[in-house]
């Protein structure tokens, strides 16, 4: 069978992660189950899973255990863990008050590795046959992103921008959950949003009529990445907008 990344005829793995396990860190509830929510379910029904999403016959060992695992190791060590003492990456939180939104700033964070890691997530959602990812359709952009990952070329910072926003709803919304990614098209612009464990990942797909978010807060070639921190009512508003309705915390979801 043909690998979705290198396009070579090779034996394919029986189990490839769509989302790496470290992105679920601290998400498992008291029963060691992962909380998943389907936005297309009118009742906002909660699903519990023992592990994250995996799929068979997508990738060969070289691409999964080589190219993608290298990007995952970079992200795990430099973004999703405290930087080690000998790491060049620094992370600092800023909360200046007033009208400035608090944010987390990463400096010396390699632009290529960081951007390609995030793009690999939305690309894997696109190639997946799992229903939870069915809303993601990158169209002709899937091939361009595939080539970027394969060639280790993150491209221009104004193309396929990625923006992260941390959501703190004070426990009033099930934000410590995996919520199926959604794709939006507005006035010629297409973008995707994927909520995982209190972070909303925003992916700009097309170059037309970009929303301000992508022109002001995307990962930059100067190796700086900022993550805005929304709290209280602003976090609830952003979460509800993503869901398309209010989805209050269920009493049976415990973190």
C-alpha positions in Angstrom: 0.0 0.0 0.0 1.1 3.6 -0.6 2.2 5.7 2.3 0.2 9.0 2.6 3.4 11.1 3.2 6.2 9.7 1.0 3.7 8.2 -1.5 5.9 5.1 -1.8 4.6 1.6 -1.9 5.6 0.2 1.4 4.2 -1.9 4.3 2.1 0.5 6.4 1.9 0.6 10.2 -1.1 -0.8 11.9 -1.2 2.0 14.4 -0.4 5.7 13.7 -1.4 8.5 16.1 -3.4 11.3 14.5 -2.7 13.4 17.6 0.4 12.6 19.8 -0.3 11.4 23.3 1.6 14.2 25.0 -0.9 16.7 23.7 -3.5 15.0 26.0 -1.3 15.6 29.0 -3.4 16.1 32.3 -6.6 15.5 30.3 -7.5 12.1 31.6 -10.3 12.1 34.2 -10.5 10.2 37.4 -11.3 7.0 35.5 -8.2 7.3 33.3 -10.4 8.1 30.4 -10.1 10.8 27.8 -13.0 13.2 27.3 -14.0 13.7 23.7 -16.9 15.9 22.4 -18.5 15.9 19.0 -19.7 19.4 18.0 -22.1 17.8 15.4 -24.0 16.1 18.2 -26.9 18.4 19.1 -26.9 17.2 22.7 -23.1 17.8 23.0 -22.8 14.2 24.1 -19.5 13.3 25.8 -17.5 10.3 24.8 -14.9 8.7 27.0 -11.8 7.0 25.4 -9.0 5.0 27.0 -6.4 6.5 24.5 -6.2 9.0 21.8 -7.1 8.7 18.1 -5.1 6.2 16.1 -5.5 4.7 12.6 -4.0 1.9 10.5 -2.6 1.9 7.0 -1.8 5.5 6.8 2.0 5.8 7.1 5.1 3.8 6.6 7.6 3.2 9.4 10.1 5.7 7.9 7.6 8.5 7.8 5.8 7.9 11.1 8.8 6.9 13.2 11.2 9.1 11.4 9.9 12.4 10.0 6.8 12.8 12.2 8.4 11.4 15.4 11.3 13.9 15.0 8.8 16.8 14.9 6.9 15.3 17.8 10.0 14.9 20.0 10.8 18.6 19.3 7.4 19.7 20.3 7.2 17.5 23.4 10.5 18.7 24.7 10.3 22.4 23.8 6.6 23.3 23.9 4.7 20.8 26.0 7.3 20.4 28.7 9.3 22.7 30.8 12.5 23.6 28.9 15.5 21.8 30.2 18.5 23.6 31.7 20.6 23.2 28.6 17.8 24.2 26.2 18.0 27.4 24.2 14.2 27.8 24.3 12.8 30.1 26.9 9.3 30.5 28.0 7.9 33.4 30.0 4.4 34.5 30.9 3.3 38.1 30.5 0.3 39.7 32.2 0.6 43.5 31.9 -3.0 44.2 32.8 -5.2 46.8 31.1 -6.2 46.1 27.5 -3.3 43.8 26.8 -4.2 40.1 26.7 -2.0 38.0 28.9 0.3 35.7 26.9 3.0 33.1 27.0 6.1 33.8 24.9 8.4 31.2 23.6 11.8 32.5 22.3 14.5 30.6 20.4 11.8 28.2 19.3 12.8 26.8 16.0 10.3 28.1 13.4 10.6 25.2 11.0 10.2 22.4 13.6 7.4 24.2 15.5 5.3 25.1 12.4 5.7 21.8 10.7 4.7 19.9 13.8 1.4 21.8 14.1 0.8 21.6 10.3 1.4 17.8 10.6 -1.5 17.6 13.0 -4.1 19.2 10.7 -2.7 17.3 7.7 -3.1 14.0 9.6 -6.7 15.0 10.4 -7.2 15.5 6.6 -5.9 12.1 5.6 -7.7 10.3 8.4 -10.9 8.3 7.6 -12.1 8.6 11.2 -15.5 10.4 11.4 -14.3 12.8 14.1 -12.0 14.4 11.6 -14.5 14.4 8.7 -14.9 18.2 8.7 -11.3 18.8 7.7 -10.8 18.9 4.0 -7.7 20.8 2.9 -8.3 20.2 -0.8 -5.4 21.2 -3.0 -3.6 22.6 0.1 -3.1 19.0 1.5 -0.6 18.3 -1.2 1.4 21.5 -0.5 1.4 20.8 3.2 2.5 17.2 2.6 5.4 18.4 0.5 6.4 20.9 3.2 6.5 18.2 5.9 8.3 15.7 3.6 10.9 18.3 2.5 11.3 19.9 6.0 10.3 23.3 4.6 8.0 25.4 6.7 7.7 28.1 4.0 6.9 31.7 4.5 5.6 32.8 7.8 2.6 34.4 6.0 1.5 31.1 4.5 -0.4 28.4 6.4 -0.2 30.4 9.6 -0.7 28.6 13.0 -2.0 30.4 16.1 -2.5 28.9 19.6 -4.9 30.3 22.2 -5.1 29.0 25.8 -8.7 28.8 27.1 -9.4 29.1 30.8 -13.2 29.0 31.4 -12.9 28.7 35.2 -14.4 25.2 35.0 -17.7 26.3 33.5 -17.0 24.6 30.1 -15.5 21.2 29.3 -12.3 22.8 28.0 -10.1 19.9 29.1 -11.4 17.8 26.3 -10.7 16.9 22.7 -13.3 18.5 20.5 -13.5 17.5 16.9 -11.8 20.0 14.5 -14.0 22.3 12.5 -13.4 24.0 9.2 -14.7 27.4 8.3 -15.0 29.4 5.1 -15.8 33.1 5.2 -15.4 35.6 2.4 -13.0 33.4 0.5 -10.9 32.5 3.5 -10.7 29.0 4.8 -9.3 28.1 8.3 -9.6 25.2 10.8 -9.8 25.2 14.5 -9.0 22.2 16.7 -9.5 22.3 20.5 -7.3 20.0 22.6 -6.8 20.3 26.3 -7.6 24.0 26.9 -5.7 25.1 23.8 -7.4 26.1 20.5 -5.2 25.5 17.5 -6.1 27.8 14.6 -4.8 27.0 11.1 -5.1 29.4 8.2 -5.5 27.5 5.0 -6.1 30.0 2.2 -4.4 33.3 1.5 -7.5 35.4 0.9 -9.2 37.8 3.4 -7.3 36.4 6.4 -8.8 37.2 9.8 -6.8 39.6 11.9 -5.8 36.7 14.2 -3.5 35.2 11.6 -1.8 38.5 10.7 -0.9 39.4 14.3 -0.3 36.2 16.3 1.2 33.5 14.1 4.5 31.7 14.6 7.3 33.9 13.3 10.7 33.2 11.6 12.4 35.1 14.4 11.7 32.0 16.4 9.1 33.6 18.6 5.7 32.1 19.4 3.1 33.8 21.5 0.1 32.0 23.0 -2.7 34.3 24.1 -4.3 33.4 27.4 -8.1 34.0 27.5 -9.7 33.8 30.9 -13.2 34.1 32.4 -15.9 35.6 30.1 -13.6 36.1 27.2 -12.6 32.4 27.3 -16.2 31.3 27.6 -17.2 33.5 24.7 -14.4 32.1 22.5 -15.3 28.5 23.5 -19.0 29.0 22.9 -18.3 30.6 19.5 -16.3 27.5 18.5 -18.9 25.1 19.7 -21.7 27.1 18.1 -23.6 27.1 21.4 -23.1 27.0 25.1 -22.0 23.6 26.3 -21.9 23.8 30.1 -19.8 21.5 32.2 -21.4 18.1 32.7 -21.5 17.0 36.3 -20.0 13.6 35.3 -16.9 15.0 33.7 -14.2 15.3 36.4 -10.6 16.5 35.8 
